[in-house]
Amino acid sequence: MYKLRNLLFITIVACLHPVLSFSQNPIITHIYAADPSAHVWSRDTTTLWLYTSHDTPGTNHHATMFDYHVFSTKDLVNWTDHGRVLSVDDVSWAVDYAWAIDCVYRHGRYYLFFCMHELETGIFRTGIAESDVPQGPFKDIGFIKGVEWGQDPAVFTDEDNRVYLYWGSGGSCMAAELNDDLLSIKPETKVNLSKQLFEVFEGPWVHKYKGKYYLSYPALPKGNWPEEMYYAMADKPLGPYTFIGNYIPRFQGQAGTNHGSITKFQGKWIAFHHSAMVSKGKSEVRSLMADWLEYNTDGTIKTITPSPAGISNGKPTHCRIFLEAENGISSGGKLAGTQVESSVKDFSGKGYVTGFDKRYDYVQVLAQVGEDMKARLRIRLSADQDFAADILIWPNMLNGWNGTKLKKTNGWETVDLGEVQLHQGNNSIRINTHQDVNLKIDYLILEPITK
């Protein structure tokens, strides 16, 4: 997890601007994201999900991390950014420091474990939020009792369906079994693993391979930055653990921190982590990385040397921004005078936005990017007549105040609105019609344009 330190910047890989790069590693370049927690859910083993923190561009302090993103892929080449899924503004008890997260599928729902500073006490709490879909958005349901200073939470579900929580920072690592409701730990199971994990600093992650439990974590070799990724092994999820060594040593283009996860997808093991390759060494704005992970015959992990080759087998990765209109304020957007309905079928997500009765009734979504860039905008909609709409990508109005002329559709259709300008940080995209029209908006897609 992110810790700002006065570091001498490490050797930097010469990188192109994110919108110009045909990248394989980092895997995502249109946004600064870090601390990836990777999962393949049993309900759909064809999709890999990444739950990540989000580095706010143009800042140099960890307190400016305010929200989280979810990414998905089916082929490790084409990725989808599902937008903001939870922010500090959505959490009544929190004030700032939206650091690392993890997710678990339990009792038919998805639970996001996150850490933020509590408003009342100023200490880190491990929060929990829920959704009925893996991509969120997630709704806060409180913080976990018995986990004070619960930074960098990681959740592991064993084959017997028991769920374990791991957390740690500042040279410590704690663990405990969670109760069935996930809202509290079983206090008698709480253990301090710090002394078992050589040079541990933060960010634990647990996975299982051939009956052994692997606890990986960012370490400070001899107390010096930048971090390396170490791991230990055990016969039980709560240890005792035996330290083995590092599996991602320091590498060219890394950030001051590293934070990773390990999972199996399509028959191969992958190590996810982050770097400062896109930002050219700026540790406060990091990018997601992925490298193949292999085991030795004795079960130890072969050392990984992160490289631009990554895991996409020579193909440049691509990521679209996919924004469900109906998510509204839960994803940083807004509905004004409009409403969510679901009576007309074949929509994506939970529904669509309709009710454009007056000119200033609108739907607004939020797109977040790391740098100024151009993108192609597509909107999936249904309209029973030709109409004009104001499409505002703040501060620019697409096609001016005369509006954008759109045609009647034959049911749901995807309309290509061409190239638009996105600015570093938050981009609010607002749509309203010039007249009363039976318009339904399902989602918006932004495809960053590479050169």
C-alpha positions as a printed Julia matrix, in Angstrom:
451×3 Matrix{Float64}:
   0.0     0.0     0.0
   1.02    3.57   -0.56
   3.38    5.25    1.87
   4.87    8.56    0.82
   8.52    8.73    1.69
  11.36   11.04    0.8
  12.99    8.7    -1.64
  15.65    9.12   -4.24
  13.74    8.19   -7.36
  14.71    4.84   -8.72
  15.96    4.17  -12.22
  13.11    4.83  -14.62
  12.02    3.03  -17.73
  11.65    5.53  -20.57
   7.9     5.48  -21.2
   5.63    7.24  -23.64
   2.63    9.29  -22.57
  -0.14    6.87  -21.55
  -2.44    7.71  -24.47
   0.4     7.13  -26.94
   1.66    3.81  -25.65
   0.86    0.39  -27.03
   1.45   -1.25  -23.7
   1.57   -4.84  -22.56
   2.89   -3.97  -19.1
   1.57   -1.91  -17.38
  -1.72   -3.51  -18.36
  -3.82   -0.35  -17.77
  -2.5     3.05  -18.83
  -5.45    5.49  -19.03
  -5.77    5.78  -15.24
  -3.43    5.58  -12.26
  -4.43    2.59  -10.14
  -2.57    0.43   -7.63
  -2.8    -2.37   -5.04
  -4.55   -4.9    -7.34
  -6.53   -7.72   -5.73
  -7.25  -10.35   -8.37
 -10.14  -12.81   -8.34
 -11.83  -15.35  -10.59
 -15.3   -15.93   -9.17
 -16.86  -19.4    -9.21
 -20.05  -18.04  -10.81
 -18.09  -17.08  -13.94
 -14.65  -18.59  -14.35
 -14.25  -16.96  -17.79
 -13.68  -13.51  -16.28
 -10.83  -12.17  -14.17
 -11.52   -9.21  -11.87
  -9.16   -6.65  -10.37
 -10.17   -4.55   -7.36
  -7.87   -1.56   -7.02
  -7.14    1.69   -5.28
  -6.99    4.87   -7.37
  -4.16    7.4    -7.34
  -5.42   10.94   -7.9
  -3.29   12.55  -10.64
  -1.64   15.9   -10.06
  -1.13   15.31   -6.33
   1.77   14.09   -4.25
   0.17   12.9    -1.04
  -1.5     9.65    0.0
  -4.38   11.52    1.68
  -5.72   12.36   -1.79
  -6.68    8.75   -2.53
 -10.49    8.93   -2.35
 -12.02    6.05   -4.29
 -11.77    2.58   -5.83
 -12.08    1.03   -9.29
 -12.88   -2.43  -10.65
 -11.41   -3.84  -13.87
 -12.28   -7.04  -15.72
 -10.99   -9.1   -18.64
 -11.74  -12.36  -20.42
  -8.52  -12.64  -22.42
  -5.84  -10.61  -20.53
  -5.64   -8.27  -23.54
  -8.97   -6.43  -23.64
  -9.89   -4.85  -20.31
 -12.88   -2.94  -18.98
 -12.7    -0.16  -16.4
 -16.06   -0.22  -14.61
 -15.51    3.23  -13.17
 -15.68    4.39   -9.58
 -17.29    1.74   -7.38
 -16.92    3.28   -3.9
 -15.55    6.57   -2.58
 -14.91    8.26    0.75
 -18.04   10.32    0.06
 -20.11    7.11    0.17
 -18.83    6.09    3.63
 -20.46    8.0     6.49
 -17.87    7.03    9.1
 -14.74    7.77    7.0
 -12.83   10.92    6.13
  -9.89   10.08    3.82
  -7.07    7.63    2.92
  -8.87    5.17    0.64
  -6.03    2.68    0.46
  -5.89   -1.0    -0.54
  -8.96   -3.21   -0.96
 -10.03   -6.8    -1.52
 -13.28   -8.58   -2.35
 -15.0   -11.85   -1.46
 -18.07  -13.67   -2.81
 -20.27  -14.91    0.01
 -23.92  -15.96    0.34
 -24.74  -14.81   -3.18
 -23.28  -11.31   -2.79
 -19.94   -9.58   -3.3
 -18.29   -7.89   -0.33
 -15.64   -5.23   -0.75
 -13.14   -4.93    2.11
 -11.46   -1.54    2.22
  -9.52    0.68    4.6
 -10.09    4.35    5.39
  -9.44    6.75    8.23
 -12.34    6.91   10.65
 -13.72   10.43   11.04
 -14.29   10.16   14.8
 -10.99    8.62   15.92
  -8.58    9.21   13.01
  -7.46    5.57   13.04
  -7.58    3.18   10.11
 -10.65    0.96   10.0
 -11.35   -2.01    7.77
 -14.68   -1.23    6.15
 -17.01   -3.53    4.28
 -19.4    -2.75    1.43
 -21.71   -4.99   -0.57
 -23.06   -5.44   -4.09
 -25.06   -8.07   -5.93
 -22.71   -7.88   -8.94
 -18.9    -8.21   -9.01
 -18.35   -4.85  -10.72
 -20.26   -2.87   -8.11
 -20.96   -0.15   -7.25
 -20.74   -1.13   -3.59
 -22.77    0.14   -0.64
 -21.03    0.66    2.7
 -22.39   -1.46    5.57
 -19.94   -0.47    8.32
 -16.52   -1.49    9.58
 -15.28   -4.76   11.05
 -15.26   -5.01   14.82
 -12.02   -6.14   16.42
  -9.8    -4.8    13.65
  -8.24   -1.53   14.74
  -5.6     0.0    12.47
  -6.93   -2.36    9.82
  -4.88   -1.16    6.87
  -4.5    -3.16    3.63
  -7.15   -5.84    4.21
  -6.95   -9.13    2.32
  -9.56  -11.89    2.48
  -9.01  -15.59    1.89
 -11.79  -18.19    1.6
 -10.56  -21.73    2.22
 -11.97  -24.89    0.69
 -13.98  -25.56    3.86
 -15.71  -22.17    3.31
 -14.06  -20.52    6.31
 -13.09  -16.91    5.64
  -9.91  -15.29    6.98
  -8.92  -11.65    7.16
  -5.32  -10.41    6.98
  -4.21   -6.81    7.52
  -1.07   -4.88    8.35
   1.12   -1.82    8.02
   4.23   -0.22    9.46
   6.03   -3.51    9.93
   3.17   -5.63   11.25
   0.81   -8.29    9.93
  -2.28   -9.57   11.74
  -4.81  -12.27   10.85
  -8.04  -13.76   12.16
 -10.98  -15.87   11.09
 -14.1   -13.88   10.26
 -17.54  -14.69   11.6
 -20.11  -15.83    9.07
 -21.62  -12.35    8.71
 -18.15  -10.96    7.85
 -18.74   -7.97   10.15
 -16.54   -9.17   13.0
 -13.62  -11.49   13.68
 -13.5   -14.46   16.02
 -11.28  -12.86   18.69
  -9.84  -16.17   19.88
  -8.37  -16.75   16.4
  -6.54  -13.42   16.13
  -2.8   -13.88   15.62
   0.19  -11.61   15.12
   2.24  -12.97   12.22
   4.8   -10.15   12.15
   7.74  -12.09   13.58
   7.14  -14.95   11.14
   7.38  -12.64    8.1
  10.91  -11.38    7.57
  11.1    -7.61    6.97
   7.31   -7.39    6.52
   5.96   -3.89    6.09
   2.34   -3.99    4.82
  -0.09   -5.37    2.23
  -0.61   -9.12    2.94
  -2.18  -11.53    0.44
  -2.91  -15.26    0.83
  -3.42  -17.9    -1.83
  -3.3   -21.7    -1.79
  -1.32  -24.07   -4.01
  -1.12  -27.86   -3.66
  -2.33  -27.79   -0.06
   0.09  -25.08    1.09
  -0.8   -21.54    2.12
   1.29  -18.72    0.67
   1.34  -15.36    2.41
   2.91  -12.71    0.17
   3.64   -9.14    1.24
   5.65   -5.97    0.5
   8.88   -5.89    2.51
  11.53   -3.29    3.26
  14.92   -4.99    2.8
  17.09   -3.86    5.7
  14.54   -1.13    6.34
  15.28    0.62    3.05
  12.95    1.72    0.26
  11.8     0.74   -2.35
   9.84   -2.35   -1.39
  10.25   -5.9    -2.67
   7.62   -8.64   -2.71
   8.37  -11.48   -0.24
   6.44  -14.6     0.71
   6.16  -17.27    3.38
   4.48  -20.69    3.45
   2.36  -22.59    5.98
   0.24  -25.7     6.43
  -2.65  -23.71    7.93
  -4.18  -20.35    6.93
  -3.25  -18.72   10.26
   0.22  -20.2    10.32
   2.75  -20.62   11.67
   4.46  -19.37    8.5
   7.99  -20.08    7.34
   9.69  -17.29    5.44
  10.94  -18.37    2.0
  12.27  -15.32    0.14
  11.37  -12.7    -2.42
   9.46  -13.39   -5.61
   9.5    -9.86   -7.08
  12.79   -8.12   -6.28
  13.43   -4.49   -7.08
  13.04   -3.76  -10.77
  13.5    -1.01  -13.29
  10.54    1.36  -13.37
   9.04    0.42  -10.02
   7.43    2.77   -7.53
   8.64    3.23   -3.97
   5.94    0.78   -2.92
   4.7    -2.47   -4.34
   1.56   -4.38   -3.45
   0.35   -7.53   -5.12
  -1.95  -10.49   -5.44
  -1.61  -13.95   -6.95
  -4.33  -15.93   -8.71
  -4.88  -18.64  -11.32
  -6.72  -17.84  -14.55
  -7.21  -20.03  -17.61
  -4.8   -22.6   -16.21
  -1.92  -20.21  -15.53
  -0.78  -18.41  -12.4
  -0.39  -14.62  -12.51
   1.27  -12.16  -10.14
  -0.41   -8.75  -10.14
   1.33   -5.73   -8.65
   2.04   -2.07   -9.52
   4.82    0.17  -10.81
   5.62    3.77  -11.72
   6.41    3.02  -15.36
   3.69    5.21  -16.89
   4.33    8.16  -14.56
   8.09    7.89  -15.14
   8.98    7.17  -11.54
   6.41    9.23   -9.62
   5.52    6.96   -6.72
   2.3     8.8    -5.92
   0.75    7.84   -9.28
   1.13    4.14  -10.04
   0.04    1.69  -12.72
  -1.18   -1.9   -12.7
   1.25   -4.68  -13.65
   0.89   -8.39  -14.38
   3.54  -11.08  -14.84
   3.41  -14.84  -15.18
   4.15  -16.75  -11.98
   5.68  -20.22  -11.93
   6.5   -22.7    -9.16
   9.57  -24.84   -8.65
   9.09  -28.57   -8.1
   9.38  -28.06   -4.34
   6.51  -25.55   -4.37
   8.61  -22.42   -4.0
   7.96  -19.53   -6.37
  10.36  -18.76   -9.19
  11.73  -15.22   -9.1
   9.84  -12.8   -11.34
  11.54  -10.04  -13.3
   8.78   -7.61  -14.32
   9.09   -6.47  -17.91
   7.1    -4.65  -20.61
   6.28   -8.06  -22.14
   3.76   -8.83  -19.39
   1.12  -11.51  -19.9
  -0.61  -10.5   -23.13
   1.53  -12.72  -25.37
   2.88   -9.89  -27.49
  -0.45   -8.16  -28.02
  -0.94   -4.55  -26.84
  -3.47   -4.35  -24.04
  -6.51   -2.13  -24.41
  -8.95   -0.83  -21.8
 -12.34    0.76  -22.36
 -14.23    2.79  -19.76
 -17.72    1.32  -19.28
 -20.19    3.51  -17.38
 -23.67    2.28  -16.45
 -26.06    5.24  -16.63
 -28.27    3.94  -13.82
 -25.46    3.88  -11.25
 -25.86    7.6   -10.67
 -24.38    8.99   -7.48
 -23.06    5.55   -6.45
 -20.43    5.88   -9.19
 -19.86    9.62   -8.98
 -22.69   10.55  -11.34
 -26.11   12.12  -10.89
 -29.73   11.84  -12.01
 -31.8    15.06  -12.09
 -35.47   14.78  -13.05
 -34.79   11.36  -14.55
 -35.23    7.92  -13.04
 -34.08    4.32  -13.32
 -36.43    1.77  -14.85
 -36.14   -1.83  -16.01
 -39.42   -2.66  -17.77
 -37.94   -2.67  -21.28
 -35.62   -5.66  -21.42
 -32.21   -6.32  -23.0
 -30.44   -3.67  -20.95
 -27.04   -4.0   -19.31
 -26.58   -3.87  -15.55
 -29.56   -3.16  -13.3
 -31.62   -0.97  -15.61
 -31.54    2.2   -17.68
 -32.24    5.91  -17.23
 -35.38    7.49  -18.68
 -37.82   10.32  -17.92
 -36.3    13.1   -20.02
 -39.47   15.21  -19.79
 -37.92   18.68  -19.66
 -34.81   20.19  -21.22
 -32.79   20.24  -18.02
 -33.66   16.74  -16.88
 -30.4    14.84  -17.22
 -28.2    11.87  -16.47
 -24.56   12.37  -15.54
 -21.72    9.85  -15.28
 -18.11   10.15  -14.11
 -15.04    9.14  -16.13
 -11.65    9.31  -14.4
  -8.36    9.39  -16.33
  -4.73    9.91  -15.42
  -3.77   12.45  -18.09
  -5.38   14.6   -20.78
  -6.42   12.32  -23.62
  -8.87   11.84  -26.44
 -11.43    9.06  -26.45
 -14.23    7.8   -28.67
 -17.64    8.14  -27.03
 -20.44    5.64  -27.64
 -23.86    5.62  -26.0
 -26.31    2.74  -25.97
 -29.8     4.19  -26.11
 -33.35    3.78  -27.34
 -35.46    6.66  -28.74
 -38.85    6.66  -30.49
 -38.19    9.86  -32.48
 -35.4    12.08  -33.79
 -34.21   14.52  -31.15
 -31.51   16.99  -30.11
 -29.47   16.56  -26.95
 -26.95   18.58  -25.0
 -23.92   16.41  -24.3
 -21.64   18.21  -21.89
 -18.17   16.89  -21.13
 -17.19   19.56  -18.68
 -16.34   22.27  -19.65
 -17.0    21.52  -23.34
 -20.38   21.08  -25.04
 -20.28   18.53  -27.83
 -21.34   20.31  -31.06
 -22.05   23.54  -29.19
 -25.28   24.81  -27.67
 -27.31   23.9   -30.75
 -27.0    20.37  -29.49
 -26.22   17.0   -31.0
 -28.82   15.69  -33.47
 -29.68   12.05  -32.84
 -31.91    9.74  -34.85
 -34.81    7.53  -33.88
 -33.64    4.01  -33.1
 -35.03    0.56  -33.7
 -34.96   -0.52  -30.08
 -31.59   -0.49  -28.36
 -28.75    0.82  -30.54
 -25.2     1.98  -29.86
 -24.6     5.49  -31.21
 -21.04    6.58  -32.03
 -20.53   10.24  -31.13
 -16.95   10.38  -32.29
 -13.86   11.76  -30.63
 -14.08   13.73  -27.39
 -11.52   15.39  -25.14
 -11.0    14.09  -21.61
  -9.0    16.02  -19.04
  -6.74   14.73  -16.28
  -8.79   13.69  -13.26
 -12.59   13.74  -13.08
 -14.71   14.16  -16.22
 -18.44   14.62  -15.69
 -20.46   13.68  -18.78
 -24.01   15.06  -18.74
 -26.82   14.32  -21.22
 -30.15   16.15  -21.49
 -32.65   16.49  -24.35
 -34.05   19.67  -25.93
 -37.62   18.41  -25.78
 -39.82   15.81  -24.15
 -38.76   12.53  -25.74
 -39.14    8.88  -24.82
 -35.4     8.36  -24.42
 -33.74    5.51  -22.58
 -29.99    5.49  -21.88
 -28.36    2.19  -20.95
 -24.63    2.92  -20.74
 -21.74    4.99  -22.07
 -18.42    3.65  -23.38
 -15.21    5.64  -23.72
 -12.43    4.1   -25.8
  -9.11    5.91  -25.15
  -7.47    6.7   -28.47
  -3.9     5.46  -28.86
  -1.49    6.63  -31.54
